[in-house]
Structures are given as structure tokens and as C-alpha cells.
């Protein structure tokens, strides 16, 4: 018998898995989560509704009620809405129906790792477009590559850097792209802008969204896709049946119904983001980069691995992104509760002071 691993595609064996090393810390600001939980009144309403549901029955094959709510919420036609077990499932489904050997996929770098991983597993020809030195998108270069692409994927705001693409550059890409343009809006609520209004004008646009961030539902895994109905019909062929459970469906509907309760929390995150950036900018040896999301990256004048470990020893968990392209001297921090942000800034200031680090001019 031969080596069973020889049956695995070489493109898969060559990839590093997407993973996150497990650490425990009292202050957890490493995964871009919303620090403010779902309001208790909404939780109780969801619990009651699920309690009254028969658990021995499958959920609706097509969650028509949730889809209708999402269509109203997004101002888009319900035939153009697809729900998933987190937006990651929908990223995978979309790529499965589009990408095959030789298909060209344009992806900025650095960005969310799963885009490139799925594309390569499926045999796609990945064309990476580096961000500018200021970690903003290189619009003209993205446009040049997108003209010849079957699929262009943009995370707006970008993870892990938090930047957004100039609207004129985006519309130029949509007009001239050779294939689909996917905009992942996982963090759009924190940026105050969305590309969803462009769906009416551009048939090649696909929008991905999630309930994991602004909607305080990371634990329940709900995402959705917006696109032209004919395209959504094809993408739906690659998603698993009954992919969303009753609890998640009920909670997503409740979040949409009570969105007015979540909006103040989003505003608090934005205010804390700005305060966090100002605090980081005052620490010698630390250079934060502007962000439109609920996280930011910051460059260090010393070893980021050492700072990451020192913060862990202080009970503070951030994200080490130093292995990402262009981010060799960077860490990423998610916006936490005010007291968590204060504790992080105080600890980082002490650590950097002990290193006597100053970023060269």
C-alpha cells in the first residue's frame, strides 16, 4: 500500500493550515470580536423562541423569514440573498463554483488568509497585489490585475490593516474587471460605509457580510451573501443543506429586529478605536496605522514576538501578525472594553519603556 498522503493534491500539501494558537488571557483582544455582548433582553427572547421549537425537526431548508428580513435590512431583493454558517462558508462556496485550475484570482496582500488558501486548494492562479507602504490599497495596480482576473477579492475594511479602497477606484474595478468582484464587508459597520448600494449598477459585484462582528454573534456563526439572483442560485449549489441551525437563525432574526439596540454599541467601539489609536501614538517606539474597522495594526521598533509574549505575561492577548507580508514588525489589537484598552495601553507603555525603543525617523 502506498502513502495515503500521496492522494492529497500537492497544492494542498504545500499550504500551511489556517489556525490560531490557543492562549488564555483575562484581556482577549486578538480576534476582532465585538467586546459588547448581545443585549440581555434579546438573548432572553431568542432563548424562549428556541425553547418553544421542536429540536427533533430539521430547520427550514430555505430560511425564508430570515432571508426576507435580510433583504429589507440590506435594501436588496430577497432572491439575491444567501445565508451561511458564517461568511467563511460563503467564501468557500463562492470559490468552489468559480475557481478551477488556471482561473486567475486577484487578492491584495496582506489580507484575510482564507481567500488565498481556498483559491490555491482549488487550483487557482493567485495574483497578489501588495498594499502601498502606508498599508492602503494600491487602486491603480488592483485595476490592472482585475482586468485579466476571473475573480477579484477585496476585504473592506481590510483585515488585518483596517484600510478601505477609494470609491472611485472601486467603481473603476467594477466597470473593467474581467470577472466577479467580491467585497467582504465583515467590518463595514465600523467604517460607516457599504458597497451594497452598488449592487443595482454592477452585476459582477458580490457582497459578503457577517453577524460575528458588529452584531455581537461570533459564537453563533451566521453570515450572508448579496448578489444578482442568477449568481446566488449557482453559489447556493455549493453550500451544505441545513447549514444554519434553529438557534442561529432565530438569533440573527432577533438581531435584525433589534438593531437599534446594537447601534450604540457600534458607536462606542468606534469611539474606543479612536481613543486607542491616540493612546498608541503617544507610546515611544509604537506607530499605529489608521483603521476603519474595530482593530488596528501597529509597528514596533523592537521585536514584535517579544512584545507579544510580554503582553501575554501581563494577561493581555493581541494578535501577532508579523508573519504576514509587509507586517514583519507589526502586531494587531482589537478594540476592547474601555478598561481592557486602558490595561493594554498601560502594559504596552511599560514594555516599550523597558526596551528603550524609538522608531527611527
TORLO-525241 format. One record per residue: residue number from 1; x, y, z of N, C-alpha, C in turn; residue in one letter. Coordinates in steps of 0.1 Angstrom, whole numbers, plus 5000, padded with zeros to 4 digits. Atoms other than C-alpha are relative to their C-alpha. Layout:
# residues N
kolro/nxx/nyy/nzz/caxx/cayy/cazz/cxx/cyy/czz/vexro
NUM/X/Y/Z/X/Y/Z/X/Y/Z/a
...
# end
This chain:
# residues 361
kolro/nxx/nyy/nzz/caxx/cayy/cazz/cxx/cyy/czz/vexro
1/5008/4988/5000/5000/5000/5000/5009/5012/5000/x
2/4993/4988/5000/5013/5034/4991/4997/5010/5011/x
3/5002/4990/4990/5015/5065/5012/4986/5007/4997/x
4/5014/4994/5002/4978/5077/5017/5001/5015/4997/x
5/4998/4985/5002/4991/5113/5018/5002/5003/4985/x
6/4997/4998/5014/5001/5109/4981/4987/5003/4992/x
7/5013/4997/5007/4964/5111/4972/4996/5015/5002/x
8/5004/4986/4998/4962/5147/4986/5007/5008/4989/x
9/4995/4991/5010/4967/5174/4960/5013/5007/5005/x
10/4988/4993/4995/5002/5188/4961/4998/5015/5004/x
11/5003/4986/4996/4987/5223/4962/4995/5001/5014/x
12/5004/5000/4986/4971/5214/4995/5011/4996/5009/x
13/4989/5003/4991/5001/5197/5010/5010/5011/5002/x
14/4990/4988/4999/5022/5228/5003/4995/5011/5008/x
15/5006/4988/4992/4998/5251/5022/5002/4998/5015/x
16/5001/5000/4986/5001/5260/5058/4986/5001/5004/x
17/5014/4999/4996/4968/5255/5076/4997/5013/5006/x
18/5005/4988/4993/4947/5284/5088/4997/4996/5014/x
19/5002/5003/4986/4950/5282/5125/5003/5011/5009/x
20/4997/4990/4990/4953/5302/5157/5004/4993/5013/x
21/4995/5007/4988/4974/5290/5186/4992/5005/5012/x
22/5009/4997/4989/4953/5288/5217/5008/5006/5012/x
23/4995/4994/4988/4962/5312/5246/4988/5004/5009/x
24/5010/4995/4990/4942/5321/5277/5005/5013/5006/x
25/4996/4988/4993/4943/5356/5290/4987/5008/5004/x
26/5012/4993/4995/4919/5378/5310/4995/5011/4990/x
27/5003/4990/5010/4921/5405/5283/5002/4994/4986/x
28/5000/5007/5013/4913/5389/5250/4997/5010/4989/x
29/5003/4990/5010/4917/5415/5222/5008/4996/4987/x
30/4992/5005/5011/4931/5393/5194/4992/4995/4988/x
31/5008/5006/5011/4902/5381/5172/4990/5009/4994/x
32/5009/4990/5007/4884/5413/5161/4985/4998/5004/x
33/5013/5002/4994/4854/5404/5183/4994/5013/5005/x
34/5006/4989/4994/4829/5429/5194/5000/4998/5016/x
35/4999/5002/4985/4836/5435/5232/4987/5001/5007/x
36/5014/4999/4994/4799/5443/5238/4991/4989/4996/x
37/5008/5012/5003/4777/5413/5241/4986/5004/4995/x
38/5014/4997/5003/4742/5410/5227/4992/5004/5012/x
39/5008/4996/4988/4718/5428/5250/4992/4989/5006/x
40/5006/5012/4993/4703/5405/5276/4985/4998/4996/x
41/5014/5001/5004/4667/5413/5265/4998/4992/4987/x
42/5000/5007/5013/4674/5400/5230/5004/4985/5002/x
43/4996/5014/4997/4692/5369/5244/4988/4992/5005/x
44/5011/5007/4994/4662/5360/5265/4988/4997/4990/x
45/5010/5003/5010/4638/5364/5236/5004/4989/4991/x
46/4995/5011/5008/4659/5341/5215/4999/4987/5007/x
47/5001/5012/4992/4661/5315/5243/4986/4995/5000/x
48/5014/5004/4999/4624/5315/5247/4995/4994/4987/x
49/5005/5005/5013/4617/5311/5210/5006/4987/4996/x
50/4994/5013/5002/4642/5282/5207/4994/4990/5009/x
51/5005/5009/4990/4628/5266/5238/4986/4994/4994/x
52/5013/5004/5005/4594/5265/5221/5000/4993/4986/x
53/4998/5007/5013/4608/5250/5189/5003/4985/5002/x
54/4997/5015/4999/4609/5212/5183/5014/4998/4995/x
55/4986/5003/5003/4645/5202/5184/5002/4988/4991/x
56/4999/5012/5008/4638/5169/5167/4997/5002/4985/x
57/5003/4997/5015/4629/5186/5134/5011/5008/4994/x
58/4990/4992/5007/4652/5200/5108/4996/5014/5000/x
59/5004/4986/5003/4653/5237/5104/4995/5002/4986/x
60/5005/4998/5014/4637/5252/5073/5011/4998/4990/x
61/4990/5002/5010/4656/5241/5042/5004/5014/4994/x
62/4998/4986/5004/4653/5277/5029/4995/5009/5011/x
63/5005/4992/4990/4651/5301/5058/4994/5013/4995/x
64/5007/4989/5008/4626/5324/5040/4998/5012/5009/x
65/5002/4989/4992/4618/5345/5070/5013/5009/5003/x
66/4988/4993/4998/4654/5354/5078/5005/5007/4987/x
67/4996/4994/5013/4662/5360/5041/4992/5012/4997/x
68/5009/4988/5002/4632/5384/5039/5005/5011/5009/x
69/4995/4989/4991/4645/5403/5069/5013/5006/4995/x
70/4987/4996/5005/4680/5404/5054/4998/5009/4988/x
71/5003/4992/5012/4666/5417/5021/4995/5014/5004/x
72/5004/4987/4996/4648/5445/5039/5011/5008/5007/x
73/4989/4993/4993/4678/5453/5061/5011/5005/4991/x
74/4989/4997/5010/4702/5454/5031/4995/5008/4988/x
75/5006/4993/5012/4678/5471/5007/5003/4993/4987/x
76/4997/5008/5012/4683/5443/4982/4989/4989/4999/x
77/5011/5010/5003/4660/5417/4966/5003/4987/5007/x
78/4998/5012/4992/4654/5386/4986/5005/4988/4991/x
79/4995/5011/5008/4662/5363/4956/5015/5001/4998/x
80/4986/4998/5000/4697/5378/4958/5007/4999/5013/x
81/4994/5002/4987/4704/5368/4994/5002/4985/5003/x
82/4997/5014/4996/4721/5336/5006/5006/5001/5014/x
83/4995/5000/4987/4727/5328/5042/5010/4988/5002/x
84/4990/5011/4998/4756/5307/5055/5004/4999/5015/x
85/4994/5003/4986/4773/5292/5086/5012/5009/5002/x
86/4989/4991/5000/4794/5323/5090/5003/5004/4985/x
87/4997/4997/5014/4806/5342/5059/5011/4992/4995/x
88/4989/5009/5005/4836/5318/5057/4994/4989/4991/x
89/5006/5010/5008/4812/5291/5044/4996/5006/4986/x
90/5004/4994/5013/4800/5315/5017/5012/5004/4992/x
91/4987/4997/5008/4836/5325/5007/5004/4987/4993/x
92/4996/5013/5006/4843/5288/5002/4990/4996/4989/x
93/5010/5004/5010/4810/5281/4983/5002/5008/4987/x
94/4998/4991/5012/4816/5311/4960/5012/4995/4992/x
95/4988/5004/5007/4851/5299/4952/4999/4986/4994/x
96/5002/5013/5005/4841/5263/4947/4993/5001/4986/x
97/5007/4999/5013/4817/5274/4919/5007/5008/4989/x
98/4993/4991/5009/4841/5299/4903/5014/4995/4997/x
99/4986/5002/5002/4877/5288/4908/5003/4985/4996/x
100/4994/5013/5004/4894/5259/4890/5014/5002/4994/x
101/4986/4999/5005/4928/5251/4875/5001/5011/4989/x
102/4997/4989/5010/4941/5282/4857/4991/5012/5001/x
103/5008/4988/4998/4914/5306/4868/5008/5010/5008/x
104/4992/4990/4994/4930/5339/4878/4992/5007/5012/x
105/5006/4994/4988/4922/5352/4913/5010/5011/5005/x
106/4992/4988/4995/4934/5387/4924/4997/5003/5014/x
107/5001/4998/4985/4940/5392/4961/5010/5010/5005/x
108/4990/4991/4994/4956/5422/4979/5008/4992/5011/x
109/4992/5006/4989/4983/5414/5004/5006/5011/5008/x
110/5006/5011/4992/4983/5413/5033/4985/5002/5001/x
111/5015/5000/4998/4946/5404/5037/4996/4987/5007/x
112/5005/5012/4993/4924/5376/5052/5006/4988/4993/x
113/4993/5012/5005/4943/5343/5048/4992/4991/4992/x
114/5008/5011/5006/4914/5321/5037/4998/5003/4985/x
115/5002/4997/5015/4910/5339/5003/5010/4992/4992/x
116/4990/5007/5008/4943/5327/4990/5001/4985/5002/x
117/5000/5015/4997/4941/5293/5008/4990/4993/4991/x
118/5010/5006/5008/4908/5284/4991/5004/5000/4985/x
119/4997/4999/5015/4919/5297/4957/5011/4990/4996/x
120/4989/5009/5003/4951/5276/4958/4996/4986/5001/x
121/5005/5013/4999/4934/5245/4970/4992/4996/4988/x
122/5009/5002/5012/4910/5248/4940/5008/5001/4987/x
123/4992/5000/5012/4939/5252/4916/5001/5014/4993/x
124/5000/4987/5006/4935/5289/4910/5014/5006/4999/x
125/4987/4992/5002/4963/5312/4897/4999/5013/5008/x
126/5001/4988/4991/4967/5337/4926/5009/5011/4995/x
127/4992/4988/5003/4979/5371/4917/4998/5010/5012/x
128/5000/4992/4988/4988/5391/4948/5004/5014/4997/x
129/4997/4986/5002/4988/5429/4948/5003/5006/5014/x
130/4996/4994/4987/5008/5444/4977/4993/5013/5003/x
131/5005/4987/4996/4993/5473/4996/5011/5010/4999/x
132/4990/4990/5000/5011/5506/4995/5008/5000/5013/x
133/4992/5000/4987/5038/5513/5021/4992/5006/5012/x
134/5009/4995/4989/5011/5532/5041/4989/4990/5004/x
135/5010/5011/4998/4991/5499/5041/4986/5003/4995/x
136/5012/4998/5007/4964/5514/5020/5000/4993/4986/x
137/5001/5008/5012/4951/5497/4988/5007/5008/4988/x
138/4994/4995/5013/4970/5503/4955/4990/4999/4989/x
139/5011/5001/5010/4940/5511/4934/5003/4998/4986/x
140/4996/5001/5014/4957/5516/4900/5005/4986/4997/x
141/4994/5013/5002/4976/5483/4904/4989/4989/5001/x
142/5011/5010/4999/4945/5464/4915/4991/5000/4987/x
143/5007/4999/5012/4927/5477/4885/5006/4993/4988/x
144/4992/5007/5011/4954/5465/4861/4998/4985/5001/x
145/5001/5014/4998/4953/5430/4876/4985/4995/4998/x
146/5014/5004/5000/4915/5429/4879/4995/4998/4985/x
147/5004/5001/5014/4911/5434/4841/5001/4986/4994/x
148/4997/5013/5005/4925/5400/4835/4996/4989/5009/x
149/5003/5010/4990/4910/5382/4865/4986/4994/4999/x
150/5013/5006/5000/4882/5358/4868/4993/5003/5013/x
151/5006/4997/4987/4877/5367/4905/5010/5010/5007/x
152/4992/4990/4992/4889/5398/4925/4994/5000/5013/x
153/5006/5000/4986/4885/5397/4963/5006/5011/5008/x
154/4996/4988/4992/4886/5428/4984/4993/4999/5014/x
155/5006/4999/4986/4881/5430/5022/5000/5014/5004/x
156/5002/4986/4998/4867/5464/5030/4991/5003/5012/x
157/4986/4998/4997/4878/5474/5056/5008/4988/5000/x
158/4991/5012/5002/4908/5452/5051/5004/4994/5013/x
159/4994/5007/4989/4918/5426/5076/5013/4994/4996/x
160/4999/4995/4987/4943/5429/5092/5004/5015/5001/x
161/4995/4987/4999/4952/5465/5083/4989/5011/5002/x
162/5011/4990/4997/4918/5483/5085/4997/5011/4990/x
163/5002/4990/5010/4920/5503/5053/4989/4998/4991/x
164/5011/5001/5010/4893/5510/5027/5005/5004/4987/x
165/4996/4996/5013/4895/5514/4990/4992/5012/4995/x
166/5006/4988/5005/4888/5547/4974/4988/4996/4991/x
167/5013/5004/5007/4852/5546/4960/5002/5001/4985/x
168/4998/4998/5015/4863/5559/4925/5008/4988/4995/x
169/4992/5012/5004/4890/5531/4924/4991/4988/4999/x
170/5009/5012/4999/4864/5505/4934/4991/5000/4988/x
171/5010/5000/5011/4839/5516/4907/5008/4998/4987/x
172/4992/5003/5012/4867/5516/4881/5003/4985/4999/x
173/4998/5014/5000/4875/5480/4891/4987/4993/4996/x
174/5013/5007/5003/4838/5470/4889/4997/5002/4985/x
175/5004/4997/5015/4834/5486/4854/5009/4992/4991/x
176/4990/5006/5009/4866/5470/4840/5005/4986/5003/x
177/4995/5013/4996/4871/5437/4859/4996/4989/4989/x
178/5003/5011/5009/4873/5406/4838/4990/4990/5005/x
179/5009/5010/4994/4851/5386/4862/4993/5006/5012/x
180/5007/4996/4988/4834/5388/4896/5009/5008/5009/x
181/4993/4992/4990/4844/5413/4922/4993/4998/5013/x
182/5006/5003/4987/4838/5401/4958/5005/5010/5010/x
183/4997/4990/4989/4837/5427/4986/4996/4994/5013/x
184/5003/5005/4986/4839/5412/5021/4998/5011/5009/x
185/5003/4989/4991/4822/5436/5044/4998/4996/5014/x
186/5001/5005/4987/4828/5418/5076/5000/5011/5011/x
187/4998/4989/4991/4837/5451/5093/4993/5013/4996/x
188/5004/4988/5006/4817/5476/5073/4992/5009/5010/x
189/5008/4992/4991/4795/5488/5102/5009/5010/5007/x
190/4991/4991/4993/4826/5503/5118/5006/5011/4991/x
191/4994/4990/5009/4836/5522/5087/4990/5011/4996/x
192/5010/4990/5004/4803/5540/5081/4997/5000/4986/x
193/5003/5000/5014/4801/5529/5045/4999/4986/4995/x
194/5002/5013/5005/4790/5500/5024/4999/5001/4985/x
195/5001/5000/5015/4792/5490/4987/4987/4994/4996/x
196/5013/5006/5004/4758/5473/4988/4991/5008/4990/x
197/5008/4992/5010/4741/5503/4970/5005/4998/4986/x
198/4995/5001/5014/4763/5495/4940/4995/4987/4993/x
199/5005/5012/5006/4747/5461/4935/4990/5002/4989/x
200/5010/4997/5010/4719/5477/4914/5007/5004/4987/x
201/4993/4995/5012/4745/5491/4890/5010/4990/4994/x
202/4990/5009/5004/4771/5463/4888/4996/4986/5002/x
203/5005/5014/4999/4760/5428/4880/5012/4990/5004/x
204/4989/5009/4996/4795/5414/4887/5005/5002/5015/x
205/4997/4998/4985/4795/5426/4924/4994/4990/5009/x
206/5005/5008/4990/4791/5402/4952/5005/5005/5014/x
207/4997/4994/4987/4789/5414/4988/4999/4989/5011/x
208/5001/5009/4989/4797/5393/5019/4999/5007/5013/x
209/5002/4993/4987/4786/5402/5054/4999/4989/5011/x
210/5000/5009/4988/4787/5386/5089/4993/5006/5012/x
211/5005/4996/4987/4769/5387/5122/5010/4999/5011/x
212/4990/5003/4990/4801/5379/5140/5006/5012/5007/x
213/4992/4989/4995/4815/5414/5145/4990/5011/5006/x
214/5008/4990/4995/4792/5444/5148/4987/4995/5007/x
215/5012/5006/4995/4762/5422/5155/5001/4991/5012/x
216/4998/5007/4987/4778/5405/5186/4996/4986/5000/x
217/5004/5014/5001/4772/5370/5173/5011/4991/4995/x
218/4989/5008/5005/4806/5355/5167/4998/4985/5005/x
219/5001/5014/4995/4797/5324/5188/4989/4992/4992/x
220/5011/5007/5006/4767/5316/5166/5001/4997/4985/x
221/4996/5002/5014/4782/5317/5131/4989/5002/4990/x
222/5010/4996/5011/4759/5335/5107/5006/5010/4991/x
223/4995/4991/5010/4769/5352/5075/4990/5000/4989/x
224/5009/5000/5012/4751/5362/5043/5007/5007/4988/x
225/4994/4995/5012/4759/5370/5007/4989/5007/4992/x
226/5009/4992/5008/4743/5396/4984/5005/5000/4986/x
227/4996/5000/5014/4744/5394/4946/4988/4999/4991/x
228/5011/5002/5010/4724/5391/4914/4994/4986/5002/x
229/5006/5012/4997/4698/5364/4918/5005/4988/4993/x
230/4995/5011/5008/4711/5342/4890/5013/4995/5005/x
231/4987/5004/4995/4745/5342/4905/4998/4993/5014/x
232/5003/5006/4987/4732/5335/4940/4995/4985/4999/x
233/5006/5013/5003/4713/5305/4926/5011/4990/4998/x
234/4989/5009/5003/4746/5290/4914/5009/4998/5012/x
235/4991/5001/4988/4766/5297/4946/4993/4991/5010/x
236/5008/5008/4991/4738/5280/4966/5002/4985/4998/x
237/4998/5014/5003/4746/5247/4949/5012/4995/5008/x
238/4988/5004/4993/4779/5246/4968/5000/5001/5015/x
239/5002/5000/4985/4766/5252/5003/4993/4987/5005/x
240/5006/5012/4994/4756/5224/5026/4985/5002/5003/x
241/5014/4998/4996/4719/5217/5032/4999/5002/5015/x
242/5003/4998/4986/4705/5228/5065/5013/5006/5007/x
243/4987/4995/4996/4737/5248/5070/4999/5009/5012/x
244/5002/4991/4989/4721/5271/5096/4991/4994/5010/x
245/5009/5006/4991/4707/5258/5128/4989/5009/5006/x
246/5011/4992/4996/4675/5270/5145/5004/5011/5010/x
247/4996/4990/4991/4693/5288/5173/5006/5012/4993/x
248/4993/4989/5007/4715/5308/5149/4990/5008/4992/x
249/5010/4993/5008/4686/5316/5126/4991/5009/5009/x
250/5009/4992/4991/4664/5328/5155/5008/5012/5005/x
251/4992/4989/4995/4692/5349/5169/5003/5011/4990/x
252/4998/4991/5011/4700/5365/5135/4988/5009/4998/x
253/5012/4992/5002/4664/5375/5131/4997/5010/5011/x
254/5001/4991/4988/4663/5390/5166/5010/5011/4999/x
255/4990/4990/5002/4695/5409/5159/4995/5011/4990/x
256/5005/4990/5010/4679/5425/5128/4988/5008/5005/x
257/5012/4994/4995/4647/5432/5146/5003/5011/5010/x
258/4996/4991/4989/4665/5449/5175/5013/5008/4997/x
259/4988/4994/5004/4693/5465/5155/5002/5014/5007/x
260/4999/4987/4993/4686/5499/5172/5007/4999/5013/x
261/4993/5002/4988/4699/5484/5204/5015/4997/4998/x
262/4986/5003/5003/4732/5474/5187/5007/5012/4995/x
263/4993/4988/5005/4739/5507/5171/5008/5008/5010/x
264/4992/4993/4990/4750/5525/5203/5013/4992/5003/x
265/4987/5008/4997/4775/5496/5209/5010/5002/4989/x
266/4991/4998/5011/4789/5501/5174/5007/5014/5001/x
267/4995/4987/4998/4793/5538/5181/5011/5000/5011/x
268/4990/5001/4989/4811/5530/5214/5013/4994/4995/x
269/4988/5006/5005/4835/5507/5196/5008/5010/4991/x
270/4993/4990/5009/4843/5535/5170/5007/5010/5009/x
271/4994/4990/4991/4849/5560/5198/5012/4994/5007/x
272/4988/5006/4994/4872/5535/5216/5011/4998/4991/x
273/4990/5001/5010/4890/5528/5184/5009/5012/4999/x
274/4993/4988/5002/4899/5564/5180/5008/5004/5013/x
275/4993/4997/4987/4909/5567/5217/5013/4990/5001/x
276/4989/5010/5000/4931/5535/5213/5011/5005/4991/x
277/4990/4996/5009/4948/5549/5183/5008/5012/5006/x
278/4993/4988/4994/4956/5582/5201/5010/4995/5011/x
279/4991/5005/4989/4970/5562/5231/5012/4993/4995/x
280/4989/5007/5006/4992/5541/5209/5010/5010/4994/x
281/4992/4990/5006/5005/5571/5191/5009/5008/5010/x
282/4992/4993/4989/5018/5585/5224/5011/4992/5006/x
283/4990/5009/4994/5040/5555/5232/5012/5000/4991/x
284/4988/5001/5008/5076/5558/5221/5003/4986/4995/x
285/4997/5013/5006/5086/5530/5197/4988/4993/4994/x
286/5012/5006/5005/5050/5524/5186/4994/5009/4990/x
287/5006/4992/5011/5034/5536/5153/4987/4993/4996/x
288/5012/5006/5005/4997/5528/5149/4996/5005/4986/x
289/5005/4996/5014/4981/5529/5114/4985/5002/5001/x
290/5014/4997/4999/4947/5544/5109/4992/4988/4995/x
291/5009/5011/5003/4918/5519/5107/4986/5004/5000/x
292/5014/4997/5001/4882/5520/5097/4992/4988/5005/x
293/5006/5012/4995/4875/5486/5114/4999/5001/5015/x
294/5000/5001/4986/4873/5475/5150/5013/4994/5005/x
295/4987/5005/4996/4910/5467/5152/5010/5009/4993/x
296/4990/4993/5007/4943/5482/5141/5013/4993/5001/x
297/4986/5006/4999/4979/5472/5134/5009/5012/5005/x
298/4991/4990/4995/5008/5490/5150/5014/4994/4998/x
299/4986/5004/5003/5045/5489/5140/5009/5003/5013/x
300/4992/4999/4988/5071/5483/5167/5015/5002/4996/x
301/4986/4998/5002/5107/5495/5169/5009/4989/5006/x
302/4993/5012/4994/5116/5462/5186/4993/4988/4996/x
303/5005/5013/5004/5109/5425/5182/4985/4998/5004/x
304/5014/5002/4997/5071/5420/5179/4997/4988/5008/x
305/5002/5012/4992/5074/5385/5192/5002/5001/5014/x
306/4997/4997/4986/5090/5397/5224/4989/5008/5006/x
307/5010/4992/4994/5063/5423/5229/4987/4992/5001/x
308/5012/5009/4999/5035/5397/5222/5001/4991/5012/x
309/4998/5008/4988/5050/5374/5248/4999/5008/5013/x
310/5001/4992/4988/5054/5402/5273/4986/5004/5004/x
311/5014/4997/4997/5018/5412/5269/4992/4988/5005/x
312/5006/5012/4995/5007/5376/5274/5003/4998/5015/x
313/4996/5002/4986/5026/5375/5306/4992/5010/5009/x
314/5008/4990/4993/5006/5406/5316/4985/4997/5000/x
315/5014/5004/5001/4974/5387/5309/4992/5007/4988/x
316/5006/4993/5011/4967/5405/5276/5004/4993/4987/x
317/4998/5007/5012/4963/5387/5243/4996/5008/4988/x
318/5002/4993/5013/4967/5405/5210/5004/4990/4989/x
319/4997/5009/5011/4974/5391/5175/5014/5003/4994/x
320/4987/4999/5007/5009/5385/5162/4999/4998/4985/x
321/5002/5001/5015/5007/5393/5125/5014/5002/4993/x
322/4987/4997/5005/5045/5396/5120/5004/4990/4988/x
323/4997/5009/5011/5044/5366/5095/4992/5004/4988/x
324/5008/4995/5012/5020/5384/5072/5010/5008/4991/x
325/4992/4992/5009/5035/5400/5041/5000/5015/5004/x
326/4999/4986/4997/5047/5436/5048/4999/5003/5015/x
327/5003/4997/4986/5040/5432/5085/5010/4994/5010/x
328/4990/5006/4992/5072/5419/5099/5003/5006/5013/x
329/4997/4993/4987/5074/5445/5127/4987/5004/5007/x
330/5014/4996/4995/5036/5446/5135/4994/4990/5009/x
331/5010/5007/4992/5011/5434/5160/4986/5006/4996/x
332/5014/4994/5002/4973/5438/5157/4992/4999/5013/x
333/5008/5000/4988/4950/5447/5185/4985/5003/4996/x
334/5014/4998/5002/4912/5445/5185/4995/5010/5011/x
335/5005/4990/4991/4892/5473/5202/4992/4992/5011/x
336/5006/5007/4989/4882/5460/5237/4991/5010/5007/x
337/5008/4991/4991/4861/5474/5265/5010/5011/5005/x
338/4991/4989/4996/4874/5507/5278/5011/4996/5011/x
339/4990/5004/4990/4891/5491/5309/5010/4991/4994/x
340/4990/5009/5007/4907/5465/5286/5010/5008/4992/x
341/4992/4992/5008/4920/5491/5263/5010/5008/5009/x
342/4991/4993/4990/4934/5511/5293/5011/4990/5005/x
343/4990/5009/4994/4951/5480/5307/5011/4996/4989/x
344/4991/5003/5010/4966/5472/5273/5010/5011/4997/x
345/4991/4989/5002/4980/5507/5268/5010/5002/5011/x
346/4991/4999/4989/4995/5508/5302/5011/4989/5000/x
347/4990/5011/5001/5012/5474/5298/5009/5002/4988/x
348/4991/4998/5012/5025/5482/5263/5010/5011/5003/x
349/4991/4989/4997/5039/5515/5275/5011/4996/5009/x
350/4989/5005/4991/5058/5498/5303/5010/4991/4993/x
351/4991/5009/5007/5071/5471/5280/5009/5008/4990/x
352/4992/4992/5009/5083/5496/5254/5010/5009/5007/x
353/4990/4992/4993/5099/5518/5280/5011/4991/5005/x
354/4990/5009/4996/5118/5488/5293/5010/4997/4989/x
355/4991/5003/5012/5132/5483/5258/5007/5012/4995/x
356/4994/4987/5004/5141/5520/5254/5000/5001/4985/x
357/5001/5001/5015/5128/5516/5218/4995/5013/4995/x
358/5005/4988/5007/5124/5545/5195/5000/4997/4985/x
359/5001/5002/5014/5112/5542/5159/5009/5010/4992/x
360/4991/4991/5008/5139/5556/5135/4992/5010/4992/x
361/5007/4989/5008/5129/5589/5118/5001/4996/4985/x
# end
